[in-house]
Amino acid sequence: MRSLLALLIVTLALATPCYCEKDPKDPPGSPNAASIKITKEVANAFVKRQKRSTLYERYFEYYKSPMEQMHERCENYPPCDYLSDQIGFSMAYNHFFGRY
């Protein structure tokens, strides 16, 4: 078994340089990954910046709704999370944390 493993390692070690060499089919002037560059204008056509949102939208990005806070509270408590999968979120939340 060890001789087979040693033979496999030697074969892979000898085959590695063959795969790492440059492809002989590529002409010498062909572009590689380091030489490909695009201009700013072309790059901006692909990547769009997000427009600024209103104050109302920014508020809701930072603060969670009360319902979302309750969902997270139930998800972070494993018995409530398990029961919510069985009987529903509202009944599981009421069972563990009281009326919402």
NORDA-V611954 format. One record per residue. N is the residue number from 1. PHI is phi as a letter, one per 20 degrees, with the letter a starting at -180 (NA if undefined). PSI is psi in radians with two decimals (none if undefined). Layout:
N,PHI,PSI
N,PHI,PSI
This chain:
1,NA,-0.70
2,f,-0.63
3,f,-0.61
4,f,-0.73
5,f,-0.73
6,f,-0.70
7,f,-0.71
8,f,-0.75
9,f,-0.72
10,f,-0.73
11,f,-0.76
12,f,-0.67
13,f,-0.65
14,f,-0.50
15,e,-0.39
16,g,-0.81
17,f,-0.51
18,f,-0.64
19,e,-0.39
20,e,-0.21
21,f,2.77
22,f,2.53
23,f,2.20
24,f,-0.28
25,f,-0.43
26,f,2.31
27,f,2.75
28,f,-0.41
29,e,0.19
30,f,2.54
31,f,2.51
32,d,-3.09
33,f,-0.54
34,f,-0.44
35,e,-0.10
36,e,2.10
37,c,2.61
38,c,2.72
39,f,2.91
40,f,-0.70
41,f,-0.73
42,f,-0.70
43,f,-0.67
44,f,-0.38
45,f,-0.49
46,e,-0.70
47,d,2.03
48,d,2.35
49,f,2.57
50,f,2.35
51,f,2.68
52,f,2.43
53,e,2.97
54,f,2.96
55,f,-0.66
56,f,-0.75
57,f,-0.65
58,f,-0.61
59,f,-0.77
60,f,-0.25
61,f,-0.59
62,e,-0.56
63,d,2.38
64,e,2.66
65,f,2.76
66,g,-0.63
67,f,-0.70
68,f,-0.65
69,f,-0.69
70,f,-0.71
71,g,-0.78
72,f,-0.64
73,f,-0.72
74,f,-0.67
75,f,-0.56
76,f,-0.20
77,d,1.83
78,g,-0.72
79,f,-0.66
80,f,-0.70
81,f,-0.76
82,f,-0.78
83,f,-0.57
84,f,-0.50
85,f,-0.49
86,e,-0.84
87,d,-0.07
88,o,2.73
89,f,-0.86
90,f,-0.75
91,f,-0.66
92,f,-0.72
93,f,-0.76
94,f,-0.64
95,f,-0.73
96,e,-0.58
97,d,-0.02
98,n,-3.04
99,f,2.48
100,d,none
